[in-house]
């Protein structure tokens, strides 16, 4: 008796391919949970949720490259997660915490931050795979990345957990941070990336010791440690601008020197 042939089964998707997307989804859930904590006035838990989202966001891309699980779907999902976790959640936390006291101006400023985050992510997506970037720009971002911007704009709130809460909860101080960080996100200011930074073998042990020390401080004095790390990052911005300008000048000098060699060769 003739039996109809079954259609071939489609191969399943390896779990390794799903791990990066799972991390991205966890980051998205952490960002949404931060908004929930803000609604209930649990500011420390809300900030911790955004920091957890930042850690997960830093892991998903690296895990995807390690497991060869990069995909266009994952890149789009990552951008959507970043917008919610680092563009919407910090704005909502700040609005519930203090900016609502500024009325319509406070709402406009938190909207400015979210809009600038969306514009930055859209610009970043259009630059993926762009072949005409100079070689010396491999270790720099254009503008402040969204996770770092979320941490910077929340610094007054984080400082209020360990100091005079009334001072740092001032709408004027938070408005200055919102405007400044929003500008840095959409600007062309070069900032250190660190994605392709390689540690020399002689510095591996000191770096591991530094990570252990940082972890110990995070356990004993988390908010002070986070504040110090945030201030160090802010200080690094002018340093990155100077380093980028020096590399650009060196590249221009090399091009000029190469052009002069070509002219002399043609004359000869």
N, C-alpha and C positions, 0 to 999 in steps of 0.2 A: 504494500500500500504506500502510495506517495505521501511523504510528509513535507509540509512547507518548511522552507529554510527560515531559521530565525535570523533577524537582522543582527549584525555584529554589535556587541556591546561597546559603548564608548568608554575609553579608558578613564578611570577615576583620577581626581586631582590629588597629588601627593600632599600629605599633611605639612611637609616642609614649605610648600607654596602658600599654605594658609596661615602659617605662623605670623608673618609680617602683618597681614590684614587683621588678624586677631588682636595683635598689639595696638594697631590703629583704632580698632573698635573700642578697646579698653580705654585708650586715651580719650576718645569721644565721650564715652560714658563718664569718665572722670570729670571732663569739662562740664557736662550737663549736671552732674551731681554737685559741682561747685555752685551752680546757680541755685539749686535746691537749698544748699546750706545757707546761701545768702538770703533767701526768702525767710528763713527761720532765724536769722541773726547769728549764725554760727560762723563767725568770720575766720577763725583759725582753721577750722575744718575746710572751709571754702578755699582758702589759700593753699592748704596742703593738697587738696584735690587738683588744683591747677598745676602745682609743682609735680604731682604724680603724672599728670598728663604730659608735662614737659619731658619727664624721664622716659616715659613710654614712646613719645614722639622721637626722642633721640635714639631709641633702640630699634624701632621698626625699619628704618631705612638701612641701618647697618646689618640687621639680621637678614633683610631681603637680599642684600648684596652677597652676604656670606652663603646663603642657601640658594642663590641664583633664582630668587623668587620675585624679582622686580617685574612689574607689569604696569600698563597704562591705567588699568582699573585701580591698582594700589596707589598710584600717584594721585589720581583724582580723589580717591577716598581720603588720602592723607591731607590734601588741601582743605577738604570740607571739614575734617576733624580739627585741623589747625584753626580754621576760622571760628568754629564753635568754642574750642577750648581756650584760645588765646586772643580772639577778637571779640567774642560776645561775653563769655564768662567773666573776664576781668572788668568789663564795662558795667555789667549788672551788679557785681559785687561792690564796686565803687559807688554806683548810683544808690543802691540800698543802704550803703554804709554812711555816706556823707553828701554826695553830689545832689541828692534830691532836695537838700536844703537850699540849693542855689536856684531852684525852680526850673524854668525853661532853659536857662543858660547851662545849668548842670546837665540836663538831658542832651542838649546840643553838643556838649563836650564829650560825653561818653559815646554819642553817635559818631563824632569825628574820629575817635579812636577806632571804633569798629569798622568804619568806612575805609580808613587808611590801612587797616589790616587786610581788608578784602582786596584793596588795590595792590597792596604789596604782594599778596599771594598770587593774584592774577598776573602781575608782572613776572614773578618768579617762574610760574608755569610756562609763560611764553619764552623764557630764556633757557629752559631745559634743552640741552643738546645743541645750544647755539655754537656754531663752529668758529665764529670770529672773535671770541674773547681772547685777550692777550695772554701769553703764557704766564706772565708774572702775576696774574689775577687768580690763579688756581686756588689760593688759600684765603680768599677774601669773599665776603658777601657784599652785595650792593644794598646799603641800608642795614638797619637793625632787623634781624629775623624775628618772626612772630613770637616764638617762645621767650626769647630774651626781652622783647618789648613788654610782654605780659608781666614778667618778673620785675622789670624796671618801674612800670606804672603802679605796681602794688607795693613798692618800697615804703611809702608813707604808712600804709596800713600795717605792714610787717613791723615797722618801727614802733607803731602804737601799741603793739603787743608787749613791749618791754620798756616803754618810756611814757612820757606825758601823752595820753591818748587824745586829750582835747586839742593840743597843739597840732599833732599830725593829722587829726580828723578835720582840719580846717578846709573848707571847700576851695579856698584860694590856693593853698599848697598843692592840693590834688589837681586843681585845674592846670597849674603850671606843669605838673608832670604829664598830664593827659596831652596838652598841646605839644610839649617838647618831644615826648616819645612818639606821638603821631607823626610829627615832622621827620623824625629820624627813620621811621619805618619806610616812608615813601621817598626819602632823599636818596641821593647817589653817594652818600658818605660810605667809604669802604670800611668794613669791620671784619675782624678776624673770624675765619670760618672754623678752623680746627679739624675739618673733616678729613683732610689729607695730611695733617700734621704728623710727622714721624719723630719718634723719640729716639735719640742716640742710645746705643747700648750702655754707655757709661752713666746715663741718666735714668735708666729703668728703675733701679733700686730706690733712688731718692724720690722718684715720682710715686712709686708704690707706698713709700713711707708717708708721703704727703697726703695721699688718698686715705690711708689709715688714720692719720691725724685729723683730717677733715671729717671723716666718719665719726670719730670720737667726739668732736665738737658738735656735730649735728645731733648726736644723741643727748649730750649734756646741756647744750645751749643752742637749740635749733634756730630760733629767730635771730639771735645775734649773728650766728654763722651765716645764715642766708643774707642778712643785711650786709655783712662784710663782703661776701661774694658778689652781691649786686653792685656795691660801690666799686669793687675792683674792676668789674666789667665796664662800668661807666668811665672809669679812668683809662681803660684800655682803648676806648674809642679814639681819642686824639692820638694815641700812640699808633694805632692801626692806620690812621690817616697819614701820619708822617712816614710810616714804613711803606705804605702803598706809593706815596709820592716819590720816595727814594728809589723804589724799584722801577717806577715809570720813567724816572730820569735816567737811570742806568740803561734801560731798554732803548730810550731815545738816543743816548750817546753811542750805544752799540750800532744802531741803525745808521747814524750819521757817519760813524767810522767805517762801516761796511760800504756805504755809498761813496765815500772818498776813495776807498780802495778800488771800487769798480770804475770810477772816473779815471784814476791813474792807469788802470789796466787798459782802458779804451784808448787813452792818449798814447800809451806805449805801442 
